[in-house]
């Protein structure tokens, strides 16, 4: 089977934009690296059911979001003065796109128009008290994506909070709940269990994973368990990055930048607790993103600073990863998106 993936990158050095690669699942190798389209630091990508692509973009001193059709023909960009987004997600039911802006501490909402292009509908800025870490100098929205009941959950690294919003059909946000994480956690990304009752929060600043019970009646989160994603004897710098969950809800995977590893945890049957399985080297420096392929038998990890991908085989029964190949060259890759 041939599975195509799109790769988002920074374009600070050699990269030119959005690349594609193909995973040959029979030969267990990556083939046919291509530059799909030139774009300015498309560091996060999201694709709609129609195949339209929405990507982080920047133009001169302005940042925002870009829209492409299914053939990756440019449609439009919405930018404003300042830094671009860092996360993008699609809401198929309401035909909206959500963006989180780390540097501005802002959540943005866009309407998908008939041709796939975008128009802005709302923006919300977080101004709550900040956390104690030096990187919590201001609000830093880092994730904005749907809850199982179609609310919007937003992680803000700067304020140590996860916000829950109701979303109108017109793309307007109304805050309904706030979860306050322990000081210095630095909430970065969130994934939900398939049973919808639990979510798993990756703390970038304290390298933690927190099990949260989610109450769909009011959009609230409550802490159940908190674990480190690092070995007990590791004392050097680390920053949490990506978190992924298997579709059967049995395993979660988290990448550590500094320890340069993927941490594997098993999830109990109800989803309420985690148990550590293993650490696997990312075989490179700064694994900002990784992803499971559609079969979930393989994992692709992107090492930003060493310009390489790493390919693993995944054991679906015990969750472990086995290295297949490392040092697969891709410049400045920071996002791995399979075309499902």
N, C-alpha and C positions, 0 to 999 in steps of 0.2 A: 504494500500500500504506500502511495506517495501522499504526504501531508505537507501542505504549504504553510509557511509561517511568515508573518511580517515582523520586521525588527526596527524598533525605534532607537534613535541614537542622539548623542550630542554631536555637534558639528564644530567643535573647538579646534580639532587637529586635522585628521585625515578624512573623516566621514563627510558624505555629501547629503545625507538625508535618510529616507526610508528604504530599507533593503528587504529582500525576500530570500528565503532559503527553503529547501525541500528536505523533509525527513523521509528517507526510504526505510520503512519499518522492517522489510524483509532483509535487506542488506545491513541494517542498523548503522546507517551513515547519513551525514548531511551533504547534500549536493546542490549545485546550480545556484550559487550566490549571485544575486542581481541587485543593482541599484534600481529601485522601482520609480522613485521620483525624488528630485532634489527638494529639500525643505530645510528650514533653519531650526536646528536642535529639536526634532520631533521626539521628545523624550517619553511620551506616553501616547498610546494608540487605543482606539475603541472602534468596533465595527458594528453597524446596524444589521438587522435581518435582511435588508435589501442589498447589503454589500457596501453601503456608503462608509467611508472612513473618516473619523474625526480625530484630530491630532493636535497636540501642543504645537504652537508656532510662535515665531517672533519676527518682526519686520522693523529693521533699524532699531529705534529705541522703544518700540511698542511690542507688547506681548499679548497673547490670547489663544484663540483656537482657529484651526483651519478645517475646511470640509472638502472632501473628494468624493466623486461618484465611484461606482463599483469597478470601473476600469482605471481608477486613480487619476482621473481628470480633475483638475482643480475647479472647485465651485465658488467658494468665497472664504474670506477670513474675517473674523471679528477681533480687532485688537484695540488696545488703548495704551496710554503711556504707562511704562513700568514693565515689570517682569511677566513672563508668560505663565500659563497654568502648569501644574505638575501631575494632574490626574484628570482623566476623562472617562465618562460612563454614559451609556445610552439607556433611555427609558422607552421601550418599544410601545407600551400601552398608551402612554400620553404623548409619544413622539417628541421627547425632550432629550437634551444632552446636558449633563452636569459637569462642572469643572471645579477643581480645587486649586486655589492660588496660594502657594506656600509663602512667597515673599510679601504678598499683600494681606494675608490672613482673611481671604475672601472666598465666598462660595458663589459661583456663577451658574445661571440657568439659561439655556438657549432652546428655542423652538425649531424643530426640523420642518422646513418648508417642503412643498410638493416635489421640488427637484432635488431635495437632499441638502440644500444649503441651509444656513442658520441665520436666526435673528435673536438678539438678546431679549430676555424677558424679566430677569431679576438678578440682583446681587446682594449678598448679605455679608457684613463684616463682623467679626467677633471682637469684642472689646472687654472680655472678662479679665480678672486678675491673671497674671502670668505665673508660670512655674519657676523653680529656683535655678534650673540649669542655665549655663551660659548661652546655650542655643535657644533658650526661651525668652529672647529679647523682645519679642512681639508675638501677636497671634500668627500661627503658621498652619493654615488649613492644608491638609495633606491627602485627604481622601474624601470623596463624595459619591456615594453609590446607594442603590436601593436596598431596603430591608425586605424580608419575605412578604410583608403586607403592603409593599409599595410606598412606604414612607422613604424619606431620604436620611441616611446616616452620614454624619460628617465627623472625621477625626481631625482635631486641631492639636498639633504637637506643642504649640506655644502655650496654650491655656490648660493643657492636661485634661481636655474634655472631649467627650463624644456627644454631639448634638443630634437630636432627632427632629425632623421637620415633616409636617404635612405639606403636600404639594398639590396645588390646584391644577385643573386642566389647562389653564393659561400659563402655567409655569411660574407661579408665585409661591414663595416659601413662608410657612408659619411655624415657628419653633414650638414644639409640644413637650419636649423633655430634654434633660441634660444629665449625662453621667460624668461624675468627677473622678478621674483616676488618681491614684496616689501621686503626690508631688514628685516631679522629675521623671515621670513615666515617658512622656513624649509620644502620645498616641499617633501612629503612622497609618496603618492599614488594618482592615477588618474583614473577616470572612464569616459566613453563617453556615451552621450545620444544616443538612437537608431536612431535618425534622422541624426546622424554623424556631426551635425553642432556645437555642444557644448560639452565641457568636464568640469569636476568638480574636482578641485585640493584640496587635504587635506593638510593643513599646520600643520606639527607636532609641531613646536616650538611656534606658536602663536595661535594654536587651531582654525584655520579658515578653511572655505570652500569657494573657489573662483570659480565663473562661468566664464569659458573661451570660447570665440568664436573660433572655429577652422576653418581655411581656408585650405581646401584640395589641393588647387592649388599650395601652396608653403610651407605647413606644419607649418604655424605660429599660435600662440595663442594670443588672446587679452582679457584682463580683462573686464568683464561686471558687476560683482557684487562680493562683499566680505562680508561674515558674520562670526560671532563667532559661535562656536559649544558649547559654555558654557553659563550658566545663567549669567546675568549681575552682580550679587552679589557674584559670585564665585571668590575667590582671591588666592586660594591655587595652588600648583603645578599641572599641567596637561600636557599631551603629547598626541597629536592625533595619532590614529593608523589605523584602517581599514575603508575603504569606499566601499559601495555596492550600486548598482542601480537596480531597478526592470526592468524587460524586457520590460514593457510598457512605461518606461521613466517617470513615474508619481511621484516616490519617491526615495530619497536617504537616506542612513543610515550611520552614522559615529560613531566610538567608541572613547570614551574619557578615557584615563588612568590617574587617579588622581581623577577626578570627578566620575569615574567609572560608566559610563552611555553610552547609545546609543542615539544619537541625531537624530531625524527624521525631514526631510524637504520635503515639497511638491514642485514639479517642475511644472512651468507653461506649458501651452500646447506647446509652441514653444521650451521650454528648456532654455530660456534666463534668467530666474530668479527663485529664491527659496523663500519659505515662511516657517518659523519654525512651526512645528507641536507639538513636545513634546520631553522631556527627559525621558528615562526609565532606571532605575537602572540596572546595569549589574549583581547585586546580587553576587558580588565577587570583587576581587582586580586585577586591571591591565588587562582589556579586550583587549588583543592585536589583536584578530581576531574574526570574526563572519561571518556567511554566511546564505543566504536564501536557503531553500531546493528547489528541482526542480519544485515543485508546486507553490512556493513562498507564501505558506500559513503559513510557519513556519520559525523561525529564531533560529539558534544555536549560542550562544556566548561562547567564551573560555576565562576564567579568569586565566591568567598565574600564579599569585602569590598565589592564593587560591586553585589551582588544581581542579577547578570545571567548568562544563558546565551549561549553563542556557538555557532553552527551552521556546520559546514564540510562541503564535499564532498571525499571522499577519492579520489585516483587509485590504483586497486589495482595498477597496473603499476609506478609509480615511488614511491608512498607519500606524495606531497605532499598538502597540505591547501589548499583554496581557500575563502576566507571567503564564506559565503552571507548570513548575517545576524548582527548583534551586538546588544547591549542588549536582549535578550529578558528581561523582568523575572521573577525568582523570588527570594524573600527568603532570604538566608543559606544558599544551596544548597551542599552539600559532598559529595553522593553522587548518582551517576547510575546507575540500574539498569534495564536494558531487560527487559521481560517476554517471554522467548523461548519 
